């Protein structure tokens, strides 16, 4: 092989880190983590009023940008050393066209689903754009994220369980899930940024990030019941098609959290991922689910000790 064919070391990135989606859950958590390190950051948001005042004041700059506007998007990335995208990965082609900076981005394990949807196809398109572009980049594919303030995965599930005397689960809830704590998502993003900044990334990399082990969804539900202090509930096994049909009815019931048919269908699909690359490349050992749920719900688990 010719020497010129070998990957060349990346140049260490110097300058502020640009965070797209800084007002979102993952973006906001990342801003706080980087600021705590003393990093200079530029926040990119759709509306400045959505950004927490303390974050806005601590940023080098807050820039307003529409990721679908290719004419003004390059202005948002002027003078940045690393671009971090916490918005949907479908925007990556536009981001890559607007800047030459290395990129760290969130994707999703939805890309592995047997039932592709717009979300999963957008992730695949974004990842494909990174591979074609070839610049130093890391795309992190998280499983279900829980633990962020106001997140609508575990906390929405807890609100639903609170209203149900019996828990109907497709296929008895035997499919596997592997949720990841928001704190781990933030730590993985920070680690990926550090790798870029130190020049240790030479091309596109793709890494799945998840909790340490997969559990059956019925076990996950029982853990949420316990740590949310809701006590036990009997679990009823129902066919997926029946629950998907019932979901159309529940949308008309006031005060009941909504579950889309597509969400129910995905509960029939195993999510079981190897976290070895997450640990070896990023140096992040994920938080066990029990620890994460205890942190999320705090003292509520003490209200009822029966799982």
Secondary structure, DSSP 8 states (H G I E B T S, - for coil): --GGGS--------SEEEEETTTSHHHHHHHHHHHHHT--EEEEES-GGGS-HHHHHHSSEEEE--TT-TTTHHHHTTTEEEEEE-S-GGGHHHHHHH--SEEEEE--GGGG-SS--HHHHHHHHHHHHHHHH-SSEEEEEE-SEE-STT-SSHHHHHHHHHT-SEEEEEGGG-SEE--EEHHHHHHHHHHHHHHHHTT---SEEEEEE--SS-EEHHHHHHHHHHHTT----EEEEE-HHHHHHHHHHHTTSTTS----HHHHHHTTS------HHHHHHH------HHHHHHHHHGGGGGG----
